[in-house]
Amino acid sequence: MANHSASDSASGYLYQCRYALLAALRQQVVTPGLQISIECFDDIAFSQDGTPIEMLQAKHSHNAKNMYDMAAQFWNTIGIWTKRIVDHPSELGKLKLTFVTTATLGSDTGVALLRPDPKIRDVKEAVKRLEVAAQKSKNVQISWATKLFLNQSAELRERIVDMVEILDASPTIIDTTDELAVVLRRACRSEHLKVFIERLEGWWFAVVIDALATPGGQLIPVSNIDSKIDDLREEFGPEKLPIDYGTVDPAQSTVGLLEMRPFVEQLKLVEVGPTGQKIAIIDYFRARQQRSRWARDGLLRHNELTEYARRLAENWQRQKGFVEGKINESTPQEELVALGLELYSKTTSDCVPLREVTEPFVSHGSYHILSDNRAIGWHPHYDKHIGSPATSEDDDDSPLE
């Protein structure tokens, strides 16, 4: 039972964050210039110039059932909103109070009369039925809320309920993704929409975490979401690729494993120092993770990485040709090392773009991937020190653990 409760709680918080994003995207079309907050004024709230204009309570259940007039979730929310109006009387009639639930409102109930559809909405009748439900309720968990509601004047009760709209049968935490896809359908090419949404949500969850960590909460301009969508739209252009690992560093345990890889041995052969080895490991890690994600998300064209590897290898061969002209059979080891270091420096100093992606770690890390597979090397006689090129089975763009 405890595990089930923890699961519901976790999914409830995730639903709250995901629904907030969906609500913000919808609201921005209707009322630009708003701010959104999570767990500040309410579960979710929209503000204008710092003043709340709409509060939302988002209730999620994996096995949503019908909701009736004595529902605990509903009355706890009504209690919170009633207290809000009692404490802030100036907000009476100015706030929109929206109750979002994945449950379906039962027929012939007061709550069903609070749907936004004007054809069925009847506030006066809803108040009568809710007063009866509050008087009959024996649930001690909501007694504070029913008592607070009934203690208000009849006029105030009606005005509070008039501020309430109930959106029932709302999309679940899973279905919300489909709703986001509808809102964002023109943001990118249809085949990239799923991973576009994943990246937008990843950014959004990070923004929400920062806001929740701010004492007193934080108002987030909804326009920030539009700006992020614009950035992602550019990254998903035909000659672009999104960058996810440009600032991600490998864990120390991963660094320890990578230090034993052939590409690091190749660097040691030409006496690249500790700092150079460290940044090479980071570039290798970022490039491999990024390439893996591009492949996993279906963002790469047919044989695109193979073609990119060919371009990198040709650039290496051009530089190697200059170095070979300075070598003969009697060239001392110290000079070979120096020439190898020169080859490494000149080869990697040129950023070879993948499409229009020019982040240095992509080309630098990809050189190290080729070096790790012995397809290229830095020491003029690297093949004698390192061994034969790796098999295709070893040439892998799978993510590192």
C-alpha positions in Angstrom: 0.0 0.0 0.0 2.8 2.4 0.8 4.5 1.7 -2.5 1.3 2.3 -4.3 0.8 5.6 -2.5 4.4 6.7 -3.3 3.8 5.9 -6.9 0.6 7.9 -7.0 2.4 10.8 -5.3 5.3 10.8 -7.7 3.1 10.5 -10.8 1.0 13.3 -9.4 3.9 15.7 -9.2 5.1 14.7 -12.7 1.6 15.2 -14.0 1.4 18.6 -12.3 4.6 19.7 -14.1 3.6 18.2 -17.4 0.1 19.6 -17.3 1.6 23.0 -16.4 3.6 23.0 -19.6 0.5 22.1 -21.7 -1.6 24.7 -19.9 1.1 27.4 -20.5 1.3 26.6 -24.2 -2.5 26.9 -24.5 -2.7 30.0 -22.4 0.1 31.8 -24.3 -2.1 31.7 -27.4 -5.0 33.3 -25.6 -3.3 35.7 -23.2 0.4 36.5 -24.0 2.7 37.9 -21.4 1.6 35.8 -18.4 3.8 34.2 -15.8 3.3 30.6 -14.5 4.2 29.2 -11.1 4.2 25.8 -9.6 3.4 25.3 -5.9 3.5 29.0 -5.3 0.0 30.4 -5.2 -1.5 26.9 -5.9 -0.6 23.6 -7.7 -0.3 25.8 -10.8 -1.1 29.4 -11.2 -1.0 32.0 -14.0 -0.2 35.6 -13.0 -0.1 39.0 -14.7 2.4 41.4 -13.5 2.9 39.3 -10.4 -0.8 39.1 -9.5 -2.5 35.7 -9.8 -5.4 35.6 -12.3 -6.0 31.8 -12.5 -5.2 29.0 -10.0 -5.3 25.4 -11.0 -5.5 22.2 -9.0 -4.4 19.2 -11.0 -5.5 15.8 -9.8 -4.2 12.6 -11.4 -5.1 9.0 -10.9 -3.9 5.9 -12.9 -7.3 4.3 -12.4 -9.6 7.3 -12.6 -13.2 6.6 -11.4 -16.3 8.8 -11.4 -16.2 11.7 -9.0 -19.2 12.7 -7.0 -20.2 15.6 -4.7 -18.5 14.2 -1.6 -15.1 13.5 -3.3 -12.3 14.3 -0.9 -10.0 15.7 -3.6 -12.7 18.2 -4.6 -13.6 19.3 -1.0 -9.9 19.7 0.0 -9.5 22.0 -3.0 -12.7 24.0 -2.2 -11.4 24.4 1.3 -8.1 25.8 0.1 -9.8 28.2 -2.3 -12.4 29.3 0.3 -9.6 30.1 2.7 -7.8 32.0 -0.1 -10.8 34.2 -0.7 -11.4 34.8 3.0 -7.7 35.8 3.4 -7.7 37.8 0.2 -11.2 39.3 -0.3 -10.0 41.6 -3.0 -9.6 38.5 -5.3 -13.3 37.6 -5.1 -14.7 37.4 -8.6 -11.4 38.2 -10.1 -9.7 34.8 -10.0 -10.4 31.9 -12.1 -10.3 28.7 -10.1 -9.8 25.6 -12.3 -10.1 22.0 -11.0 -8.4 19.6 -13.4 -9.0 15.9 -12.9 -8.5 12.7 -14.8 -11.7 11.4 -13.2 -15.1 11.7 -14.8 -17.8 13.7 -13.0 -20.8 11.6 -12.0 -24.1 12.4 -13.6 -26.8 14.2 -11.7 -24.2 15.8 -9.4 -23.4 19.3 -8.3 -19.8 19.1 -9.5 -21.0 18.1 -13.0 -22.8 21.5 -13.1 -19.5 23.3 -12.8 -18.2 22.2 -16.2 -17.4 25.3 -18.4 -19.9 24.4 -21.1 -22.6 27.2 -20.7 -25.3 24.7 -21.9 -25.0 22.6 -18.8 -23.4 25.0 -16.3 -25.7 25.9 -13.4 -23.9 27.6 -10.4 -27.0 28.1 -8.3 -28.1 24.5 -8.5 -24.5 23.3 -8.0 -24.2 25.3 -4.8 -27.5 23.7 -3.5 -26.2 20.2 -4.1 -22.8 20.9 -2.7 -24.3 22.4 0.5 -26.3 19.2 0.9 -23.2 17.1 0.4 -21.2 19.1 2.8 -23.9 18.8 5.5 -24.2 15.0 5.0 -20.4 14.3 4.8 -19.0 12.3 7.7 -15.5 12.2 6.3 -13.2 13.6 9.0 -10.4 14.2 6.4 -12.5 16.9 4.7 -14.5 18.2 7.7 -12.3 21.2 8.0 -13.1 22.2 4.4 -16.9 21.5 4.5 -17.1 23.4 7.8 -15.2 26.4 6.4 -17.4 26.4 3.3 -20.7 26.2 5.2 -19.5 28.9 7.6 -19.5 31.5 4.8 -22.6 33.5 3.9 -24.9 32.1 1.2 -23.9 34.9 -1.1 -20.2 34.3 -0.6 -20.5 30.6 -1.1 -22.3 31.2 -4.4 -19.7 33.7 -5.6 -16.8 31.4 -4.7 -18.4 28.5 -6.6 -19.1 30.8 -9.5 -15.3 31.2 -9.8 -14.8 27.4 -10.1 -14.6 25.5 -13.4 -14.1 21.7 -13.4 -12.3 20.1 -16.3 -13.0 16.4 -15.9 -11.8 13.4 -18.0 -8.6 15.4 -18.5 -5.6 13.7 -20.2 -3.6 11.4 -18.0 0.1 11.8 -17.5 0.6 9.6 -20.6 -2.1 11.2 -22.7 -0.7 14.7 -21.9 2.1 13.9 -24.3 -0.4 13.4 -27.1 -2.0 16.8 -26.2 1.5 18.4 -26.3 2.0 16.9 -29.8 -1.2 18.6 -31.0 -0.1 22.0 -29.7 3.4 21.6 -31.0 2.6 19.9 -34.3 4.0 22.8 -36.4 7.2 23.2 -34.3 9.2 20.7 -36.3 9.0 18.0 -38.9 6.5 15.3 -37.8 9.1 12.5 -37.6 11.0 14.5 -35.1 8.1 15.7 -32.9 8.5 13.0 -30.3 12.2 13.8 -29.5 11.4 17.5 -29.9 8.9 17.2 -27.0 11.3 15.1 -25.0 13.9 17.9 -25.1 11.3 20.6 -24.4 10.1 18.6 -21.4 13.6 17.9 -20.2 14.3 21.7 -20.2 11.0 22.4 -18.6 11.4 20.0 -15.7 14.8 21.6 -15.0 13.2 25.1 -14.9 10.5 23.8 -12.6 13.0 22.3 -10.2 14.9 25.6 -10.0 11.7 27.4 -9.4 10.7 25.0 -6.6 14.1 25.4 -5.0 13.7 29.2 -4.8 12.4 30.3 -1.4 8.9 31.6 -1.7 8.5 30.2 -5.2 9.3 31.8 -8.6 7.2 33.2 -11.4 8.3 31.9 -14.8 7.5 34.0 -17.8 5.5 31.9 -20.3 7.4 33.7 -23.0 10.5 31.7 -21.9 8.8 28.6 -23.2 8.2 30.2 -26.6 11.9 31.2 -26.6 13.0 27.6 -25.9 10.7 26.3 -28.6 12.3 28.8 -31.0 15.8 27.5 -30.0 14.8 23.9 -30.4 13.1 24.6 -33.8 16.4 26.0 -35.0 18.3 23.0 -33.7 15.9 20.7 -35.5 16.4 22.5 -38.8 17.4 20.4 -41.9 21.1 21.4 -41.5 21.2 21.3 -37.7 21.3 18.7 -34.9 20.4 19.3 -31.3 23.2 19.4 -28.8 22.5 17.6 -25.5 25.9 16.8 -24.1 27.9 20.0 -24.7 28.4 20.6 -21.0 28.1 17.1 -19.6 31.2 15.6 -18.0 31.8 11.9 -17.4 31.6 10.5 -13.9 34.9 9.8 -12.2 34.3 6.1 -12.5 33.8 6.5 -16.3 37.0 8.6 -16.6 38.9 5.8 -14.9 37.7 3.3 -17.5 38.4 5.7 -20.4 41.9 6.3 -19.3 42.7 2.7 -20.3 41.2 3.1 -23.9 43.5 2.9 -27.0 42.8 6.6 -27.9 44.4 7.7 -24.6 47.3 5.3 -25.3 47.7 7.0 -28.7 47.9 10.4 -26.9 50.6 9.1 -24.6 52.7 7.9 -27.5 53.1 11.5 -28.6 53.5 12.8 -25.0 50.2 14.7 -24.8 50.2 16.0 -21.2 47.6 15.3 -18.4 45.5 18.3 -19.3 45.4 17.4 -22.9 44.4 13.8 -22.0 41.7 15.0 -19.7 40.0 17.2 -22.3 40.4 14.4 -24.9 38.5 12.0 -22.5 35.8 14.6 -22.1 35.5 15.2 -25.8 35.4 11.4 -26.5 32.7 10.9 -23.9 30.5 13.8 -25.1 30.9 12.9 -28.7 30.0 9.2 -28.2 27.0 10.1 -26.0 25.8 12.7 -28.5 26.2 10.5 -31.5 24.4 7.7 -29.8 21.5 9.9 -28.9 21.2 11.3 -32.5 21.2 7.7 -33.8 18.7 6.5 -31.1 16.3 9.4 -31.9 16.4 8.8 -35.6 17.9 12.3 -36.4 20.8 11.1 -38.6 20.6 10.5 -42.3 21.5 7.2 -43.9 25.3 6.5 -43.3 25.8 10.0 -42.1 28.3 9.1 -39.4 30.1 6.8 -41.8 30.5 9.7 -44.3 31.5 12.0 -41.5 34.2 9.5 -40.4 35.5 9.4 -44.0 35.8 13.2 -44.0 37.7 13.2 -40.7 40.0 10.5 -41.9 40.8 12.3 -45.1 41.6 15.5 -43.2 44.0 13.4 -41.0 45.6 11.9 -44.1 46.3 15.3 -45.6 48.1 16.4 -42.4 49.9 13.0 -42.2 51.2 13.5 -45.7 53.1 16.6 -44.6 54.5 14.8 -41.6 55.7 11.8 -43.6 57.8 14.1 -45.8 59.9 14.9 -42.7 60.6 11.2 -41.8 63.2 8.8 -42.9 64.6 5.5 -41.6 67.1 7.3 -39.3 64.6 9.7 -37.7 65.2 9.5 -33.9 62.3 8.6 -31.6 62.3 12.1 -30.0 61.6 13.6 -33.4 59.0 11.1 -34.2 57.2 12.0 -31.0 57.4 15.7 -31.8 56.1 15.1 -35.3 53.2 13.0 -33.9 52.3 15.8 -31.5 52.4 18.2 -34.4 50.1 15.9 -36.5 47.6 15.7 -33.6 47.7 19.5 -33.0 47.2 20.4 -36.7 44.6 17.7 -37.4 42.3 18.6 -34.4 42.8 22.4 -34.8 40.4 22.3 -37.7 36.8 21.8 -36.7 35.1 19.6 -39.3 31.4 20.4 -39.1 28.7 17.8 -39.1 26.1 19.6 -41.2 26.2 23.0 -39.6 27.1 21.6 -36.1 30.5 23.2 -35.2 30.8 22.4 -31.5 34.4 21.4 -31.1 33.7 18.3 -29.0 31.8 16.7 -31.9 34.8 16.7 -34.3 37.5 16.3 -31.6 35.6 13.5 -29.9 35.0 11.8 -33.3 38.7 11.9 -34.0 39.3 10.1 -30.7 36.6 7.5 -31.7 38.5 6.9 -34.9 41.8 6.8 -32.9 40.2 4.4 -30.4 39.4 2.0 -33.3 43.0 2.4 -34.7 41.6 3.8 -37.9 43.9 6.8 -37.5 46.8 7.6 -35.2 49.1 10.3 -34.1 52.6 8.7 -33.8 54.1 8.2 -37.3 54.4 4.5 -36.4 51.3 4.2 -34.2 50.2 0.9 -35.9 53.4 -0.8 -34.6 52.7 0.4 -31.1 48.9 0.1 -30.9 48.0 -2.8 -33.2 45.5 -3.4 -36.0 42.3 -1.4 -36.6 39.4 -2.5 -34.6 36.7 -4.8 -36.1 33.3 -3.3 -37.0 32.0 -5.0 -33.9 34.2 -2.8 -31.7 33.4 0.4 -33.7 30.4 1.3 -31.7 28.4 4.5 -31.1 26.5 3.0 -28.2 26.2 5.2 -25.1 28.7 4.8 -22.3 27.4 3.5 -19.0 
